[in-house]
Structure formats: structure tokens, C-alpha cells
């Protein structure tokens, strides 16, 4: 209650008291990225922003979208856990929406509190149906994002403790920086230190994939009388060979991270381009420690990217036919490869305009302008005479080249209001446009966040993003875009190396399926095949929800801004990898790991099943010295280091011990199984201890 007191300086009217409500809770920003519904053949996209007032009474909504296949029917906000049909709570006006105020009044089937709870828990979606797709053409979920008009100053992190690197800390570092720690690599990190190990990795020769794929395809063609080249199998074999055995582990991991940002996929338009897709991955390997500007140009001119996002054979407008340049790559190179949808502060948080709404980085007009820039590119050719732009030879291994007759020579206006002058060559236009995108202030925090998510944690603090972005902007020698310096900053930051954050609920990341398997195969070793052929022949592309360059769309397997609905959404925690995680997939990967332990990995050669080499683990558990309890404890210490970087909880340790204690005495019989070189009972004691770790939450979440 506010009461005005009498004073000779003024008169107090009646009433002199009133009830006042002070709203001091900050507003919250929710962003929905709109993408085609699964199974919808559409190039449409869009975004919507919802600013919820701190008093929970109303929200302001903005919506922009483009490229619907047919006319919009409506735009509906609805409550749903999965994005399927749910309870509608608001219908927006047709077309673009600059600012619409929505009071959280009850609607049919949902109370005000239920609407607010759904928004808080990540269960409010927006869907836009069209005449062609009346069930919905594009949709997206509103997810909470940090946002400011003025960015708070990031705090300076405390210094890291000095001293030698422990084995557990070395193992944790290798989980982030490689496809899985080995005993030898742990010792190397302890000897060289973190920085020394990184610098040593920078000197390693590149394990490229294309030579393996080309030789393997010829081998398979020869053995099948020219009828079978292995289809996509050789590329998967090459990937796993490099992931498990490649000495350039940091480069291989960086290329895998980049492949989830600069996405192409061998599903769809590239399904027969086995060598071209492999060559694209080698391009990522070649540029993994280079400059992002060079990588961006190499990716843009790669014919696989050109075909995947339809820049290949993109031509200038044709007045006779009414055709216009394709806008696919011009949109995605901004949204997914460089600057994102909204302007960012250097710490990755959203910039807000004076009305408190996010600021879009580009408009539909910018997309159109850039599409005109990206005209006239087609396959490379030999000789002085240009082949037919549309029907010439298709070289999927060399960068695309410019065909001047098909390039738009008019002036173009693109993002930031930049003008590309008329009369320039296609090469000049491209260089200028890529320079503009490369110099955009969003690029540093945009990439920093995603690289941190791929290597360290799904929820980096604004300060962590800021520190990495600052290194991307300037490596200390005035160079922008240095990926070597940027990766070093990701892995050596306080939040990556300090043990103080391990107990934080929001720190860490769900392990991707391929990284769970690669960790197991590297940490516990693969027994060399007995055939004399040392190749692994691993192809797991149909066994997991993930394989390199095999995502279902240009948006990767999961989105960097994905927030699982429920408790994580209420806490504002991102969890990208949860987007490909369900009850069935979680059981599936666990069963695959169990099968690998129990039986091995089937190889297409049929010569021999690949089995894990558990001789070291058997030697520890069944050593000739020590009591049974001591030997069991020694094995748990060993597995704790290799699989959990020393984070095994007392509860998990007790669970494994209880399993051992429950076994009958005959499990210790030493009647050797020819398939495992150990008795079945003894092998089960080792394998099940490992399996209980692999199936645990401690292992599922990388810390």
C-alpha cells in the first residue's frame, strides 16, 4: 500500500492511499525456429519471437517466414510435447507479424496457468499450414534464450590450479578432444600437458578418407565382377578406421564437429556420390586447423554442397521464363553457416531492440540479393572451351567454377545493407559477399557456442562463449577466424578444464551415439583380425541414430538450440543430443554396446567378427596375486579411469560389486572359450562390469 503523507508544500486529496503492484521480474525471450515438418517437401523456413512479460500477464509475438509452397492457411500456437497435434491456444493474423500482444487468457482446453507452464517447460509450438500442406508446412518450438539490450560484462574466471596433470584429468580431456582415451594417450597428455598435447596434434599428418574409399571401391568391384562397389559402406569404413586408429585425433574430432555445422548428407541428392561426399569430409579435415574464411569459400564452391543446397547451376533471372535464382544456399549460408537468425552480443546472448524484441540478422530481401550473387557456378572442366552449363561432365571432386554467361551482373544488396556493385565477375561478387558474412560480428559467438557444445558442454556460460569468440575475432596476432586458436581456446578454457563445474547440473553433454561406440572401441581396444588383413571394416550407419554426413536434413541430427521439454526446459538447459534420444533409441544404443562386448561387431567381409581385446582387464581381475576383493577393486579403478575419467559414484561401484557377489562359484572356472580366449563365466564377469558402466547415467553424460 502506498500512502501520501501530508506536507505544507502540497495538498493531499482523497483517497490518500492506494494498492500498488511492483513488477520486478525480468521479461523472458522465447524463440521458435520454423522448419519443414518431417516428410514435407518444402524449402520454407521462418522464425518467431515471443517476449513474455515478467508479470506473466501477456506476451508480445513476432513472426516472419518465407518460401511456403502455396498460400498460408493460418499460423497457430498450440501445446504439445512432441510437436504433433495439440491444444490450440492462439491463432495469429495471416502474413508476417511485427508485434502482436497476447494476453494469457484461458482458452478451450487450457487454463492460464497451463499455458504458462507449457511455455516454461518447452511445450508451446507454432505451426503454419498451407494450401498444399493443410496439416502443417513449417513448425517450431518456443525455446528460452538469454537476451539483453546491454550485455553484462562477463566475469573473469579464476586461475586454474597448477601442477602436473592427473590421469583422471588427462582422460577427461581426451574424452573431449578425441574419439576416446587410451592408456597410451593418457600417459602422453600427462607427459606433455594439455597445451603440449594440442600443439603435438597440430603437427600430425592428415588421415584422409578418400584414398581408402577409392581403393576399397575398386577392390569390391573387382571381387564382384563389377557389380558391387559397396555403395556407402566404404565411406563408413574409412570414417571408423580414422576415428579408431588415426593418430590425428584432434583433427578428426574437429572435422566431425564441423560436419555438424557445415552440413551435407548422403541421404537424398548425394546418395550415389560416394567419393564426392568423402572428398567433402576430407575438405573439412584439410581446413580443420585453418581459417574459417578459407573453409567457408571451400565449402561454398564444393560441388556436393552445391548440389545438396542447390547452388550448383544456379543462374541469373530469365525474363522469358520468369525464373529467379534459387534461394536455398543463400538462406542457409547465413542461418546455419555464419550469422544465425538474430543479432548476438559477443557472449552469444540475443541483442534486443528498444522495444525489447530480438533483431533479425537478415531479411527476405537479403536472401534474394545473396541468391543473385551466387549465380553462374557449375562443374569444373578441363580445356579452354566451356561445356554446357546444364549438361556438362559432372566433376564432384574439384571446386565449382564460374560460367560468366549465367551470372547476374546487376547490383545486389545483401545483409547489413551492403551493396555488391554491378558489373563484377562471379568470383568478385562471391569474394565480397563471403567477406561481408565473415566480418559480421555474429560469426564469432555463433561458432564459439556450437564448437563448445560439440567438444565440452551443451550449456556454456556467456563468459565461456565470450572468451572463445574473442579469440575467433582476434587470435592475438590480429587474425580473425583462426580455427587452431579457437579450438585451443575451447579446450583450455577454465570451464573446460576446471573440476569445480563437474557437480553443476547444467554442465556437460549427452554423449552422441557414435562417440559412445568410438570411446568403447578405443579405450578397450579391438583384437586384431586373425585373417592377416588388419582393416576394421566397421560400418554402423544402420545400427545407430547417427553416422557422419548422414543427417536427415541440413539442420543436422540435432539443433544447437534444442531444449528437451519438461524439467530441462523449465531450468533453461539446452540438450541438443536429446533430440535424437527416445526410449527406443536409448535402449538401442545400450543393446549395441552390450552386443559389442558380448559378441563383437559383424563385418561385411564375413571373415571374422571383430571382438574387443579384454586381455588387460582379465589380467587384472584374475591376477595370480591379491585377494578377490583387491582384484575386483583394481579392475573397477582401471575401468573408472578409461570409461568415466575417475567419476564412478559409490552407488555404481556398489552395483557392480553386487553383481559379482551374486554369481555362482562356477563363473570362476577356467574352461577357455575359443571365441573369447577366456572361459564364458570369466568373460561375463569382465564384460558385465563394463556393460553396467556403459549403461549408467554417469557414462551417458560427458562431464
N, C-alpha and C positions, 0 to 999 in steps of 0.2 A: 504494500500500500504506500502510495506517495501522498504526503500531506504538505501543503504550503503553509508556512508559519507567518503570522502577522509581522509587519515591519513598517516603521514610519515612512519608508521610502516608497511604498506601494500599497494599493488596496487589494484585499483578498476577497474574491467573490465567493459565491456558494454554488456547488459544494467546494470545500477546500481540500477534499481527499478523493483519491481515485485508485483503482487497482491497475497496475502496470505489469505487463509481461515482458521480460527481457530475454530475447533470443540470442544466446551466446554460442550456440553450437554452429560449427562451420558448415557451409554448404558442401555437398559431395558431387563429384562428377562421375557419370557412368557413360561409357562409350560402347556402341554396338557397331561392329564391322560387318557389313552386309555382303554375303557371298551366295552363289547359286545353291539351291537345295540339292542334296545328293540325287544324282540321276537326271538333273535338269541341264539340258544342253543350252547354256546361256553364257554370254560374256558380260552380263550385267554385274554391277558392283555398287557399293554405296557405304555410307556411314550415318549414324545417328548419335546425337549427344543428348544426354538427359542430365540436367543440373537440379538436384534435389535440395530444396531449402533445408537449412539446419533445423527448423522447427517442425519438419516432416508434414507440413500442410499442403505443399504444392511442389511441382517441378516445372522447369522450362525445357522444352524439347525442340531440337533442330534436326532436320533430315535432308540429306542430299543423296541422289542416286543417278545413275546413267546407264544407257545401253540396254534397257529392257527390250525383249524380243518383240513385244506388242504393247498396246496401251496398258497403263496401270489400272487395276480394278479398285484397289484400296490399299491403305497401309494400316496394319493392325498391331497393337501391342497386346500380348497375351502372356498368361502364366503357364509355364511348362518346365519340367525337369530336363527334358531331352531336346526340346525344340519342335517336337511333334505337336499335333493339335492340342490346344489347351483352353483355358478360360480367357476370353477376350475382355480387356479392361479399358481399351481406348482405341478409337478409330481416328486417324489423322486426316486432314484435308488432302485431296489429290494434289500431286506435284511436289515440288520442293517446299520444305517448311523452314522458314528462317527462325521463327520463335513462336512457340505455342505454349501457353500456360495450362498446366493440367493440375487441377485440384484433386486430391486423393479421396474423392467421394466413393461410397460403396457402389458397386455395380452388380449386375446379376451374377451370383455365384461367388463373389469375392467382397469381403469387408475391407474397410480402410486399412486395418491392421494386417490383414492377409496380403494386401498389395504391397505394403511397406516391407513385410517380412520376406516376400518373394523377391523384391528388388534387392534387399540386403543379402539374400542367400544366392543371388545369381540365377533366379528363375523367371525373370521377365525378358521376353523376346519381342522382336519386331519382325513381321513378315509382310512382304509386298507381293500379292498375286498379280498376274497379268492375264490378258485375254487368252494367251497361248497356254499359260500355266496357272489355271484358276486355283490350284491348291497351294500356290506359292512359287515365285520365281527366285527371289532372293530373301535371305533372312539373316538374323544375327542376334546375339545375346548381349544385354547391357551388363558391362563389367566395370567395376570400380577402378578409377585411375587417379593417382595423385595429380593435383593441378594447383597453380598459383598465378597471380598477376605479377608478383615479385618473388623470385626464387630465394628461399632461405639460404644463408651461407652454409655450405657443407662443413661439418666439424672436421678437424684434423685428427686422424686416428692415432692412437698411442703407438709408440715404437714396438716392434716385435721383439720378443726375447732373443737374446743371442745364444751362443753356444753351438755345439755340434747337433746335427740333425739325428733324431732318434729313428729307429727302424720303423716304428708306427707312423711317425710324421712323414717319413720317406714314402711309405706305402700309400698313405692318404694323398700325397702329392701326385704319385704315379697313377692313382685312380682317376684323378682329374686330367692328367696330361698325356696318358697313353691309353691303349686298349686293355690295360690290366697290368698290375705289378707282377714282377717275377723276383725270385730271390736275388738273382744277379743284378737286376736293375735297382733293387732296394740298396744293395751294397754300393752301387755306383753313385746313387744320389747321396748316400752318407759320406762317400769319399769326396765328391766334387761340390756338394752343397746344391741348393736349388738353382742359383744363378749359373753355377758352373755346368750343371747338367743341361740347362736350357741352351747355353752357348754351345755346348758339345753337340746337341741335337741340330743346331743351326748348320753345322758343318757336315752332316751326314748326306751321303748320296741319295738321290731320289729313287724310291722304289716305284717305278711307273707300272701301270697296269696294262697298257696297250700291247707291249711286246708279248706278254703271256697270252693275252686273248687272241692275238693274230696267230701265234704258233699253235695254240690249242685248237682253234677252229680248223686249221689246216690238218692237224693230226686227226681230228674227229671226221673230217671229210674223207681223208684217206682211208680210215678204218671202216667207213660205211659206204664205200664206193660212191662218194659224192652225194649221199642222200641226207646226211645229218651233220650240221655244223655245231650242234649243241645249243642252238637258239640263244637264250640269255644266260645259260649256265656258265660258259667260260668267264663272263664278266664277274659273276658272283664268286667263282673260284679265285680269280685274281684278287678280288677285294679281300676275301678272307685270308688268302696267302699273305698279303701285305699287312693286314691287321694283326695277324698272329705272329708272323715271323719277321716283318720288316724292321730293320734297325732304326729307321727314321720315324719312330713312333709319334713324335710331336707333330711332324709334318702330316702324317697320315690322319691324326685326330683333327688337325686344323682343316684339312681338306674335307673331312666328313662334316665338320661344323659349317663350313662354307657351302657345302652341298645342300644344307637345310635352309640356307638364306637365299642363295642364287640357284633356285630350284629348276631342274628339268627332271623328267621321269620317262622311263622306258615303257610306261603304260600309255597306250594310245598312239599318238602320231609318231613316236620314236620306237615302237616296239620291235621293228626289224633293224634298227640302226645300232647293231651291237658294237661295232668298232667306233662309230661316231660318238655314242654315249660314253664309251670307255675313254676316248680321247678327251671328251669334255671333263671327265673326272681328273685325268692327267693334267689338264689345264689348271684345275684348282690346286693340284699338287705343286705345279710349277710356280704358281703365284702365291702360295700359302704364306711365304715369308717376304713377299714383295710389297708393292704399293697398291692400295685399293683402287687408285685411278687406273693403273695399268690393267688390273684384274677386271674392272668394270668394262673397259673397252674390249678386252679379250672375250669376255662373256657376251657382250652385245653383238660382236661380229662372229661368234661361233655359230655354224650352220645348224647345230642341234637346238640351240636356244632360238635361232631364227625360225626354225620350223615349229618348235614347241609353242612359242608365243607369237607366231605368225608375222614376224618382221621380214622373214625371207620372202623375196619377190613382192614386197610392199611397194606400190607405185604411186606416183603423183595423181591428183584428181584427173578424171576423164570427163570432160564436158559433154561428150556424146552419149556416154553410158550412164553418167551421173554417179560413177563410183568415186569413193573417197578413200584415203589411206586407212589401213587397219589401225585401230587404236589399242590393241591388246598389249603389246610390249611397251608402248609409251605410258600406259597406265601402270603396269606392274613394275617397270624400272623405277618409277617414283615411289609407289606404295610399298613395294616389297624389297627393293634392292638398294634404296638410297635414303629417302627422306620421310617415308611414312605418311599417314593421313593428316596429322595435325602438328602444328609447330610445337617444338620442345624447348624447354630450358636445357642448359648444359648438363643437368643432373637427370635428364630423361623424363621429368615431370612435364605435364601439359602447360603451355602458355595460355593464359586467359585474356580475352579482350575486355574493354571497360564494362561490358555487360556481364562479365563473369562466365563467358562461354569460350570453349576452345576455338582456335583459329586454324582453319583448314590450310594445308600447305599448298594445295593447288586446286584449280577449278576444272570444269569440263572443257573450257576454252583452252586451258594449258595442255590438257591431254590431246586435244585436236592439234594444237600448234606443234607439239613434240612429234605427233604421228606424221606430220608433214615433213619434219626434219628427217625422220627415219625412213625415207623413201629411196628407192633405187639400188637396194642391196640384194645380191643374189650370189650364186655359187662361184667360187674361184675357177679360173680356166687357164690353160696354157696357150701360148701363141698370141700373136698380135690382133687377131680377129675375135670380136666378142661373139660368143654363142647366143642362141636365142635366150632372152631373159627368162622366159617361162618354161622352156622345154630343153634347155641345155643340159650337159652332163652334170650329175649331182656329186660333188666332192664334199663329203661330210667330215673330212679331216682338216681341211685348210680354212682359214677365215674367209668370210664372205668378202666380195669386192663390189665396188661401185659401178653401176651402169648408168652413165650420165643422162641418157635419154629418158630415164624413168624417175629422175629425181626432181622434186618440186623446187623451182628456182625462186619462188616468191618469198617475201618477207614472212617470218614466223615470230609469234610471241609465245613465250613459254613461262614456266614457273618463275616467280619473283618479279614478273613483269619484264624479264629480259627479252631483248629483240635480237633475232638472228637475221642479219641483213640479207636482202635479196641478191641474187646473182652469184652466190657462193657455190662451191662444189659440194657434193655429198660428204666428202671427207671433212671439209672445213665446217660444215653445219654440225656434223656429229661431234667433232672435237670440241666445238664451242658449247654444245648442249651438255655433253658429259662433264666439261669443266664447271659449268654452272651447277649441275647436280652435285658434283664432288665438293664444291666450295660451300654448299648450303650448310648453315650451322646445325641443322638437324642430324647430319650424317654421323658425326662423332657419337653422340648419345644413342642414336638409333642402332648403330652396330655394336657399341660397347655393351649395351644391355643384352643383346642376343648372344654375343660371344661369351659373356659371363654366364648366361643361362646354359649354354652348351657345355661349358667346362666345369663350372663351380656350383652355382646355386640359382634356383628359379626366382628368388626374391632378393636380388642385390639391393642394398640400401642406395638412396640417392647419392650419397657420398662416394660409394664404390663406382657407380656409373660415371659420376663426375670425374673422378680421378683417372679412370681409363679413357674417357672421352677427351680429357685434356691431353693425354699422351697421343691419342689419334690425331688431334688437331695440331700438335707440335711435338715431335719426338725428342726435343731438346736441342736439335740442330736445325730448327726451322723447317723441318719436312713434315708435311701433312700426309696422313694416310699410310704411314709406315706400319704394316701388319706385324712385323717382327717386334717392334717396340710395343705395339698394342697388346699382342699376346703375352709378352713378358709382363706387362702391367696387370693383365687379367690374373695371371698365375702367381704373381709375387705380392699382390695387394694384401693389406692387413686382414681383410675379410676372408681371403682365400687361405691364408697361412695360420692365422691365429686360432688356437684351440678354444678361445673364450666364447666363440659363437656356436660351438657344437651343440650346446644344450638348448639353443634357441629353436622354438618350434618352427619358425619360418625359414631356417637356414637349411640348405641342401637341395637336393633334387631327386625325383623319382628316376631310377636308372632306366634308360631306354632298353628295349629288348635286346638289340644287337650288342649293347655294352655289357649286359649281364652275361651273355654267352661268351663274348670275347674275353671277359675277365676270367671266367672259369677256365677256358682253354689255355690262356697264358699263365695263369697262376699255378695251375695244377698239371700243365704240360700234356702234350699229346704223344702217345707212344709211337715211335717211328713205324711206318708200314713195313711189313715183312716182305714186300714184293720187290724191294730194291728201288722202287720209284718213290722218291721222298715227297712228292707233291701231296697236298692235303685233299684236293678235290671237294672242298666243302661248298655246298650250295643249300642255304637255308631260307631262300626267298619265299618259299611257300609254307614255312614252318612257324613264322613269327608275323606279327603285325607290322613289320618294318624290314626294309632292306635298302641299301644305298641306292640312290637315284631311282626309287620305285614308289614314290609317294603318289597318292591318288589324285593330287592336283598340284598346281603351282604354289598352293598355300602350305606345302609340306605335310608331314603326318600330323603335326600339331602346331598351333599358333602360339607365338611368344606371349600373347596377352590372355591366353586361356586361363580361366579361373574355374575350378570344379565347383559345382553348385553345392550348397549346404554349409557346413562349418567353415571350410576353407574360404568360401565366398564371403561369409559373414566376417571373417578375420581379414579379408582383403588380400589373401595369399594367392599368388599365381602358381599354377601347376601344369605347365604345357604338356608334359608326358602323360598326364592323366587323361588327355583327350583320346588316346588310343588304348585306354585301360578300361576294361569292363570285368565283370565276374568271370566270363568265359576266357578272355584273353589272359587274365592273371593266372587262372588255373592252367591255361595252355602253355605259357612260358615256364611255369614251375614244372609241369609234366615233361617239357622238353629238356630242362636241366636234369631232371631225375633220369630220363631215358639216356641222356649222355653219360651220366655216372654209372648207370646200371648195365647198359648195353653198348653204348657208343654212338657214333654218328655214321649213318649209312652214306656211302659214296656212290655216285653213279657208275663208277668203273666196276663195281661189284667184286673187285679183287679182295678187298679186306675192309671190314668195318673199322673206322678209326676209334681207338679207345684211349681213355686217359691213362697216363702213366702215374700210378699211385704208389710206386715202389718206395718213394721217400716217406710217404705217410704210413705205409705198412711197416717200414723200418722203425719208425718212431713208436707206433702203438704196440708192436710185437718185438721190441728190442730184447736182447738177452739179459740186460741189466735193468735194475729198478723194479719197484713194486708195480702192480697193475694200476693202482691209483696214480702213481707218479707218471707212468707211461701215458695214461689217458690224459692227465693234465698237460703233459708235454705236447701231445697232439693238438689239444684244444688251443694251447698257446701258439702253435705253428699255424693252425687254420685261422685263428683270430688275427694274426698279422697279415696273412695273404689275402683273406677274404673280407675282413672287417676293419682293417687298419687299426687293430687294438681296441675296438669299441664293443666287444662282446659284453653283453649285460650279464649280471649274475643269474638272471632268470633263464636266459638262453643256455648258459653253461649248465645250469641245473637240469634243463630239459634234455640236453644231450646225455648228461650223466645218468638221468633216469632211464633213458633208452638203453644204454649199456647195461645198467643194473637189472633190466627186465629180461635180458637174454638168457637162454638156457646154456649150460656149460659146453654143449657140443658145438656152439658157434666158434669155439677156440680150436676145434680140430684142424690140423694142418694137412688136409687132403686136397692137394692143389688142383684147381680148375684150369684146364689148358687154355681157356679163353681169357682168363684174367691173370694167370701165373700165380694165383693165390687161391686158397680154399674159399668156397662160396660164403661160408659163415664169417671168415675173417674179412673178406671183401665187403660184406654187408656192414660190418662194424665201422669200417672206414667210410664207405660210401654214404651210409645213412647219417653219420655225423656231419659230413659235408652237406648233404641234402637239407638237413634241418637248419643249417646256416643259410643256404640259398633260398629257402622258403620263408625266412624270417623277415619281419619288418626292418630289422637292423640292416639287413643286406639290401632290401628293396630300395631304401632311401640312402643315397650317397650323401655323406656329410663332409 
